[in-house]
Amino acid sequence: MAKIGEGDPRWIVDNRTDGKNVNNWHWNELDYSDKGRDALKVVFKDLPISAPQVKRLSIEKVDTCKGEMTLANRKGKIMFFYDFNLKLEWRATHLDDAVSKGTLELSDITAPDDFDVKITIESENSSNSSLRDVIKSNAIPVIKQKLKTWTDEMRSSGPYQNAASPTLKSSDGAAGSTGSGNSSSNSSASASPAASPAAAAPKSKIKVASFKSRVQFAAPPQLVFETLLDAPRVSAFTQSPAEISATKGSSFKLFNGTITGEITELEPGKKLAQKWRSKDWPEEHFSQVTMAFEPHDGGNCVITLSHANVPDSDFERTRAGWEQFFWQRIRGVFGWQYSVSHL
């Protein structure tokens, strides 16, 4: 997966040559992961939970916190994405003064009320096993409310110049930049695949590669299929105007023309094939994308994605881009959990 804030030029619209991003028209991203993690550790330190079934219940501290958070801005619109896994330590004092301890794991936190829960109890026995229900009924609602407050505070505390014209700032304070703001990072972000010798070579000398991935979504195949071909929904998860339709032979344009191509094969809810290219690839060079959709495990969907004829110089970024700018964004907008494995 590409690192947040690297400013991959294939997916993010280029800024002006003078470095200005007037009225925040172009897409900006800021990695807010460290701040998000630090704030979570404060939120869940010595947090008391009201529970009439015990004398005292509290979240003691954050044991581990892993994940990432991104603040993004385009046309003055602020967007906010995160995905965290938390392991909390809890402590309960029973009515008879006996003490129980354990952990509370919250996984795939993508919204204040969207996560999976696993509760463990140290030295579990018949006298303390009921604590699972106590925690579910008393602690989880408090945790959801705390996550909502944390989300609102993180969004409102973002590095924006003013409310009328919010602008992302880099870590060195420069407005309108992408990534960390240091010179080495910006130099890397502005580099185009077309600038490399392999990408700039004549078509007959292009080295190409292919990859295949298996993507599972918690949504039916037909719904996922339609989402990838419906312009309003594609615009929503790409955060940019999209031109695409479920019509064989029609052309498409994504990320303001950074990705273009043609629908070459269409079988509703089952198969989608495309001619697909990045604007930075050698002229007239197209790759081939094929997606096969299959039902899985009671209403879920498995997509087998095959992407062939990708310029070797752009292989890693192209493969990472599918997850970072398609699958993650779809989950963020529509709430469908997903998993990816490379075949």
N, C-alpha and C positions, 0 to 999 in steps of 0.2 A: 504494500500500500504506500502511495506517495505521502510524504510528510505534509501535514497541514501547514499552510503558509508559504510553501515553496514557490507558489505563483507560476505553476506550469503554464507556459504560454499557449499550449495547444487548447487548453480548456478555459483559460481566463483571457478576456478581451484585453489586448495590449493597451497600455497607457500612452499618452502623447509623448512625442520625442523630447519635449521639454520637461518631462517628468510630472506634469500636472494632471490631475484627474478632476476635471471641471465638474462641479455639482455632483461629484461621486457617481458619474455616469457608468464607469467601468466597475467590474466586480473586484472588491477588496476582501481579503481574508486576514484574520488575525488568530493565531494560536493562543487560546486563553486557558489551556489545559492546566498549567501550574497554578494559576489563580483559582480555578475551579476546585482543584484538589485541596488547596490550602483552606479555602472557605468551608469545604465539607468537613474537614477535620475540626474546625471551630464549632460548626453547627451541631455535630454529634459528639461533643465532649461534655460529660457530666450532664446529660439530658434526662431530667426526671420524667417518668411516665405515671400518670394517675391510673391505678388499677385496684379496685376494691377487693379483689381476690387475694391480694398479698399486702404485706405491710409496706413494702417499698419495692419499686421497679425502676431501673434506670439504664440508659445507654451510657456505658462508661467512656468509651473512646472508639476511634476508628483504628482498626487493626491494619487493614490494607485498603488502598484506594488506587484503582487503576482505570485509565480511560483517557478520553480527550474531549476538548470543548473548542468550538470554533465560533467566532463572531464574524459575520459577513455583511457586506453592505453593497447595494447596487441601486443607482438612481435615488439615493437617499433613503432607501428602505433597509431597515436593520433586520437581519436574520440570525438565528441563534440555534446552534446544533450541539448536542453533547451525547456521549455514550460512556457511562461509567459502571464499574463493578466495585461494590463496597462490601467490606467485611467488618461488622460492628461487634464489639464486646458488650454484653449485657450482664446485669447482676440483679438478682431478686432476693428480698428478705421475706420469708414466709411469715404467717401469723404466729407460728410457734418459734420465730427467730432463727430458724434454720436458713442457711444461705445456699442459693443455687447460682451457677454461672453458666455462660455459654456464648455462642456466637450467632449472629444474624447476618446472613449473606444476601445482599441485594444485587442481582445481576441484570445486565442489559438495561440500565436506567437511561431511557431516552426521553422521558417526560416525568413530571412529578408523580403520576399515578400509573406509570407504565414500567414495571420491572417484575422479575421473578424473585421469589423469597424461599430461603432455606434456613430453617431454625435448628440449631444443635444445642444439646444440653449436656454439660459435663456430668459424668457419673449419674446418668439417667436411671431413675427407678420409679416404682409405683407412686411414691409420694410427690415427685416433682414432674412427672410426665405431662400433667395437665397444663404446665406452663406454656406449652406450644399454643394452646387455645387462648391463654391469657395474653400472650404477646401478639397473636394475630388480631384479637379483638380490641386491644388497648394501645399497643405500640405502633402497629402499622398505620393507623389513621394519623397519629402524630407525626410519623416519619414522612408521610405523603404531604402533610401541611408544611413541614419544615423544608422539604424539597421544593415545594411551590414558592415559599418565601426566598429560598436560596436562588432559584431560577430567576425570579423577578429582580432580586438584588444584583445578580451577576449581569443581567441584561442592562439594567439601568446604570450600573457602575462602569460600563464599557467606556473606552477612551474616545469619546466623541467631543468635537469642538463645541457644538451647541445643539439644542433641540431642533432648531429650524433647519439646519444643514448638517446632519450628523456625518462625521468623517472619521474613518478608522485611522488611528495613529500607530506608527511603528513603535518599537520599544525605545528608540532614541528620540521619540517625540515628533518625528516628521509626519505630517498629514498626507493622506492619499497614497501611501506606499503599500506594497504587498510584502508579506513575510516579516522577517525580524527587523528589517531596516538597515542592517549592516551592509557594507559594500560588497563583501564576498557573496552574501545571500542574494542581493539584488542582481549581481552580475550573473549568477547562476540562473536566476529566474528569467532574465531577459534573453538568455540564449535560446535560439530556435533550433529544432531538429534539422531544419534545412541548412543551418550553418555548418553542420558537420560534413566531412568529405563523403561519407557513405550516403547521406540523404541527398546531397547535391549532385551525385553522380548521374550519368545518363541512365535512362530507364533500363536499358539492357544490362547494366552492371549493378543494379540494385540487389543487395543481399536481403532476402526476406525470411521471415520466421512465422510460425503459427503457434497457437495455444488453444487449450480447451478447458472450460471451467464448468463446474456443476453448482448451480445456485438454487437454494431452496427458500421459498417464501411462504409465509403463513397466510396465504390467500389463494383462491381458486385460479386455475390456469387461464380461464377466459378473462377474468378480471385483470390479471397481470398483463396478459396479451393486449387487451384494450388500452390499458394505461400507457403502454409503450408506443401506442400509435395514435393517441388522442391528443391533439395539439394543446388544448388548455391544460390537461394534466401533465404533459411533458414540460410545458412552460413553467408549471408550478414547481416540479422537482428539480429542473435545471436552473431555475431562477433567471431565465432569459427567454425572450420570444422564440417560439419553436414553430417551424413549418413542417408538418408531417400529417399524413392521413393513411387510413387503412385501404389503400388502393394500389394494386399491382401495377408497376410501371411508373408510379409517381415518384417525384424527387422529394428529398427532405433536407432541412437545414436546421442545425442545432447549435447552441452556444454562439449565437450571432454569426453564423456562417463558419465557425471554426471546424465543425464537423458537417460534411455534406455527403449526399449519396442518392441511391435509388432503391426502391422496394422491388426486388426481383422475383420474390416468391411469397405467397400469402395463403395460409390455411388457417382460418380463424380458430383461435384457441389451441392450435397445435404446432404451427410452424411459421417462422418469419425469416426471410433471407434478404440481405441487402448488399449492394455495392457501397463501400464505406471508405471515406478518406478524410485526412486532416489537411487543413489548408497549407500546412508547412511541409507536406510531403512533396516529392518531385511531381511536376506537372503531369496530370492525366494518370497518375498511379492510384489505383483503387485496390483496397483489400476486400475480402469477402467475409461477411458475418452471417452466421446461421444460428438460429435459436429454435430448439425443439422444446415444446411445453408438454409436460405430463402431469396428471393428477398424482398426489402422493399423500398417504396417511390422513385420510378423512378431511378433505377440503383444502389441503395444501397443494403447492405447485413446485415442481422441479424443472428448472430450465437448464438444458445442456447447451452452453454457448461455445461455438467454434469460431475462431477469428483467424483467418488465413491470409497469407501474402502481406503481412505487416513488415514495413522496412525494419531491418535488423537494428538499425541505429535508434529506432523509436519503440522497440519492442516492450521494454520494461514499463515505460510510462503509459503506453497504450493499455497494457494489461492491468496496471494499477488504476488507471483512469476509470475502467468499468466499475470497479467497486466504489471508488471515492466519489465519482460524479454521477453514477447511476444508482447502484444498489443502496448505498448509504442514504442518498437523497430521497429515494422512494420510501425507505423506512421512516426517515424523518418527517416526510409530508403525510404519508398515509398510515403510518404506524404498524406496518407489516414487518414482523421480525424475519430475519434472513440469516443464512449461513452460506459460505462459499468454500469450495475446495477445488484445487487445480488438478486436472486429470493428466 
